[in-house]
Amino acid sequence: MKRIHISEPEKVILALRDEIRRSDESRYYHRLHGVLLVARGLSCTQIAMLLGDAPRTVAYWVHRFEKEGLAGLADGEKPGRPRRLGDEQLEQVRGALRMKPTDFGLNGNSWDGGKLSRFVANQWGVPLGVRQSQRLFRQLGFRLRKPGPEIDQANPGSQGESKKTERKRENGGNSSMGDQ
């Protein structure tokens, strides 16, 4: 049989590894293939080179398979910090985000991470950092929007006072446009 070549194999290998990591199911089949190759007589080192994993990882899959069967190759429960807010509290936050912060005694007309953090602390005594509160926006399906400038509503007299640089044409100073 004629040997088949894949163009740009490095890119293909990276794409396939990303696809394997994409879901629990694809990771399960990846482990299944590793154990199958051990059953066929290949060493953990050979399989690790073929599949792109560490030899110790392949050995770990085999030990789990021997101990638990096919269930040992499935992804287990991933430990992590428990959520600080329950489902009911998250629903209340979702409802609050549809209202104005002033409705809850907070300053401003739009929500940001700091205001949401203060809201959660006031309501339930749960301390959330600003970044954690910002992630909560996305988790609940909201987007953070920064308020736009209000230049069109500004007082023209006070605009000159707040500018960082002044253009001095009266005293012969240079302007950024150039005097002609």
N, C-alpha and C positions, 0 to 999 in steps of 0.2 A: 504494500500500500504506500502511496506517495505521502510524504510528510507534509502536514499542513502548518502554515505559519500565520500568526496573528500580527497584523500591523500595529505598531506602537504597544508592545506587550506591557510596558511599565504602566501606561495609562489604563489599560484594560484591567490589570491586576488591582490597581488602586480603586477603580470603579466597582469591581466585583467585591472587594473587601468592604467597601462602603455599603453595598447592597446587602451583604451578609449581616452587617451590624444594624441594619435598618429596622428589623423587626424580631420579636421573640421567635417567631416561626422559622425565619431564615437562620438564626443562630442555632436553633435546635437541629435543623438539617445539617448544618456545618459540623456540629458535634457528632451527629449520627454517622456522617461520612468518616470522620476521624476514627471512631470506634470500629466501623466496618473495615477500615484499612488495617487496624491492629489485628482484627480477627483474620484477615487475609495473610498476616505474617509480617507486615512491615513494622519497623521499630518506631517508637515515639519520635525519635530524632528525624527519621526519614519523613514521617507524616508531618511533623512540624515544619520542615523545609517546604513540603508541597503545599500545605495549607496556610503558611505564613503565621503560625502560632509558635509559642514556646514549647519545647519538649515536655516540660513539667505540666503545662496546661493540658496537653494531650493525655498524659498519664493521669491527671486529675479526672478527666472525662471518663477514662476507662475504669478507674476506681469507683466513681459514682455510678457508672453503668452496672458494674459487678454487684454493688451494694443495693441499688434501688431499681435496677432495670431501666426501661425506657424513660420512666419518670425522672430518673437521675440526670437525664440530659436536658430536661426542660429548664427554662429560667425559673429560679426560685423567687421568693418574696424579696424585694430589695429594701433593706432597712434604711431608715432615714429619720430625720427629726419629725415628730408629729406636728400636724398643722396647729396653728395657734387659734384659728377661727373655725368653728363648725359650719356645717352646711346652712343652717338657719341664719347664722351671723353673716355669712357671705351673701345670702339673699338680701338681708337688711342693708348691707353695704351697697349692693347693686341698686337697691331702691334709693338709697341716699345719694348716689352718684347721679341719679336722674333729676335731683333737686339741686338747689344752690347751697353752697357752704353757709351762707348767712342764715338759712333755715335752721341750722344747728348751732348758731352762735359763733360761727367762725367768720373771719374777715374775707372779703373778696367775693367775686361772682363766679369764679371758675375753680375747679378742683386741681390740685397738684399733689405731689407725694407728701409734702409736709402737712397739708391740710387733712389729707386722708389719714395720715399717721395720728394727728391730734384727735380726729373724729373717733378712730378705733380706741384710742387710749381713754377718751372721755366716756364712750359708750360702755366698754367692757373692761377697761383697765389693762388692756393687752398692749404692751409696748411693741410697736413695729417701727423699723428704721424707714427713712425716706425711700431708699432704693427698694426695699421690700414692698413698700406701699405702691411704688411705681410698677413693680411686677404684678401686683394685685390688680391694677387697672387692666393690664393685658389679659390676665387670667379670667377676668369677669367680662371681657369683650369690649372694653372701652379703650379709647386712644387718648393719650395725653396731648393736649394742644396748648401751645404757649399763646397767650393773648397777643394780638397784633398791636403795632404802634398806634397811638392815637394822635398822630401829628395833625390830621385834618381838623381835630377838635381842640387843638392846643391854642393857647393865647399867644398871638404873634409877638407881643411885647416881651413875654417871658422866654420865648425861644432863644433870643440872642444871649440871654444870661446863662442858659444851660449849655451852649455850644462849647466844645473843647477849644476850638481855635476861632479867633475873630479875624475877619478880613478888614484891614485898615487901609482904606483908600484915601481918607481925608488927610492924613498926616504924611502922605507920600510913601506909605508902607507898601510892600509888594502884596499882590493878591495872587491867588492860585490861578487865576485866569490870565494874568499878565496885563500890564497897563500899556495901552497904545495910544 
